[in-house]
Amino acid sequence: MSDWLEHSVEVEVEAPIELVWNLWSDLEQMPIWMKWIESVKILEDDPDLSRWKLASGGLEFSWLSRIVKVISHQIIQWESVDGLPNRGAIRFYDRHGSSVVRLTVAYAIPGILGRIMDGLFLGRIVESSLQADLERFKEYTLKHITQS
């Protein structure tokens, strides 16, 4: 039996929602700003499926993920269909000139081990890493504005 641990982080980006949406929607570019993500590959025969690889500190995980809900400029929701059990959503909020990006990620860890690890350090590490990823996404977005 596994427990699901969930973390949410957000950032405000001084960029129009259209640009923020377009940059995030290009999943294969995520390794640019997501430190632990080594690669994302969209499957040619089903664009709702993607193969993800996470690598950090000698640990390596992979999974197949399915996009389960998309509302343009508002939400992309996913769940893994094999490999590392995870699910989540990225939500976009238009602030008329700026955009709020809110990332929620949940992952399964076996029973008591998950509660102990989350309480000790895992939760803080995951949340600080996700927040740093969103800060890198903000910088990535701002670079696109200055290049145009």
C-alpha positions as CSV (number, residue, x, y, z in Angstrom):
1,M,0.0,0.0,0.0
2,S,1.3,3.4,-1.0
3,D,0.8,6.9,0.4
4,W,0.5,9.8,-2.0
5,L,2.5,12.9,-1.1
6,E,1.5,16.2,-2.7
7,H,3.3,19.5,-3.1
8,S,2.2,22.8,-4.6
9,V,4.3,25.8,-5.5
10,E,3.6,28.9,-7.6
11,V,5.3,31.8,-9.2
12,E,4.2,35.1,-10.8
13,V,5.7,35.8,-14.2
14,E,5.7,39.2,-15.7
15,A,4.6,37.9,-19.1
16,P,1.3,37.5,-21.0
17,I,-0.6,34.3,-20.4
18,E,-0.3,33.3,-24.1
19,L,3.5,33.3,-23.9
20,V,3.6,31.5,-20.6
21,W,1.2,28.9,-21.8
22,N,3.1,28.3,-25.1
23,L,6.4,27.9,-23.4
24,W,5.2,25.5,-20.7
25,S,3.1,23.5,-23.2
26,D,6.3,22.5,-25.1
27,L,6.9,19.6,-22.7
28,E,10.1,18.5,-24.4
29,Q,11.8,21.8,-23.3
30,M,11.1,21.1,-19.6
31,P,14.6,19.9,-18.9
32,I,15.8,23.4,-19.5
33,W,14.2,24.7,-16.3
34,M,13.4,21.5,-14.4
35,K,16.6,20.5,-12.7
36,W,15.8,16.8,-12.0
37,I,14.1,16.1,-15.4
38,E,16.7,14.7,-17.7
39,S,14.4,14.2,-20.7
40,V,10.8,14.3,-21.9
41,K,9.9,12.7,-25.2
42,I,6.4,13.0,-26.7
43,L,5.3,9.7,-28.3
44,E,4.8,10.1,-32.1
45,D,1.8,7.8,-32.3
46,D,-0.1,9.4,-29.3
47,P,0.7,13.1,-28.5
48,D,-1.1,12.8,-25.1
49,L,1.6,10.3,-24.0
50,S,5.2,11.2,-23.1
51,R,8.2,9.3,-21.7
52,W,9.9,11.1,-18.7
53,K,13.3,10.5,-17.2
54,L,14.3,11.9,-13.8
55,A,17.9,11.7,-12.7
56,S,19.5,13.2,-9.6
57,G,22.3,12.2,-7.3
58,G,22.8,8.7,-8.9
59,L,19.0,8.0,-8.7
60,E,17.2,7.5,-12.0
61,F,13.5,7.0,-12.6
62,S,11.4,6.9,-15.7
63,W,7.7,6.8,-16.4
64,L,5.1,7.1,-19.1
65,S,2.7,10.0,-18.5
66,R,-0.7,10.7,-20.1
67,I,-2.3,14.2,-20.4
68,V,-5.8,13.7,-18.9
69,K,-7.1,17.3,-19.1
70,V,-6.2,20.4,-21.0
71,I,-8.0,23.7,-20.9
72,S,-6.1,26.2,-23.0
73,H,-4.4,28.9,-21.0
74,Q,-5.8,27.4,-17.8
75,I,-4.7,23.8,-16.9
76,I,-2.7,20.8,-18.0
77,Q,-3.3,17.8,-15.9
78,W,-1.5,14.5,-16.1
79,E,-1.0,11.0,-14.5
80,S,1.6,8.4,-15.0
81,V,0.5,5.1,-16.6
82,D,3.6,3.1,-15.8
83,G,6.9,3.5,-14.0
84,L,7.2,6.1,-11.1
85,P,3.6,6.7,-9.8
86,N,2.8,10.4,-10.1
87,R,0.1,12.8,-11.1
88,G,-0.5,16.5,-11.0
89,A,-1.5,19.7,-12.7
90,I,-0.1,23.0,-13.8
91,R,-2.5,25.8,-13.6
92,F,-2.2,29.2,-15.2
93,Y,-3.9,32.4,-14.0
94,D,-4.1,35.5,-16.2
95,R,-3.3,38.6,-14.3
96,H,-3.7,40.9,-17.4
97,G,0.0,41.5,-18.2
98,S,1.4,38.9,-15.8
99,S,0.6,35.3,-15.2
100,V,0.6,33.1,-12.1
101,V,1.8,29.5,-12.6
102,R,0.8,27.0,-10.0
103,L,2.4,23.5,-10.1
104,T,0.9,20.6,-8.0
105,V,2.7,17.3,-8.0
106,A,1.8,14.1,-6.2
107,Y,3.8,10.9,-6.1
108,A,3.4,7.5,-4.4
109,I,5.8,6.2,-1.8
110,P,5.2,2.9,0.1
111,G,3.2,3.3,3.3
112,I,5.0,4.2,6.5
113,L,8.3,4.9,4.6
114,G,6.6,7.8,2.8
115,R,5.2,9.4,6.0
116,I,8.6,9.2,7.7
117,M,10.5,10.5,4.7
118,D,8.1,13.3,4.1
119,G,8.1,14.4,7.7
120,L,11.9,14.3,8.0
121,F,13.2,15.9,4.8
122,L,11.7,14.7,1.5
123,G,8.8,17.1,1.5
124,R,11.0,20.1,2.0
125,I,13.5,19.0,-0.6
126,V,10.8,18.4,-3.2
127,E,9.0,21.7,-2.5
128,S,12.2,23.7,-2.6
129,S,13.3,22.0,-5.8
130,L,9.9,22.6,-7.5
131,Q,10.0,26.2,-6.4
132,A,13.5,26.6,-7.9
133,D,12.2,25.0,-11.1
134,L,9.4,27.6,-11.3
135,E,11.9,30.4,-10.7
136,R,14.0,29.0,-13.6
137,F,10.9,28.9,-15.8
138,K,10.2,32.5,-14.9
139,E,13.8,33.4,-16.0
140,Y,13.4,31.3,-19.2
141,T,10.1,33.2,-20.0
142,L,11.7,36.6,-19.4
143,K,14.6,35.7,-21.7
144,H,12.0,35.0,-24.5
145,I,10.5,38.4,-23.9
146,T,13.8,40.2,-24.2
147,Q,14.8,38.2,-27.3
148,S,11.6,39.2,-29.2
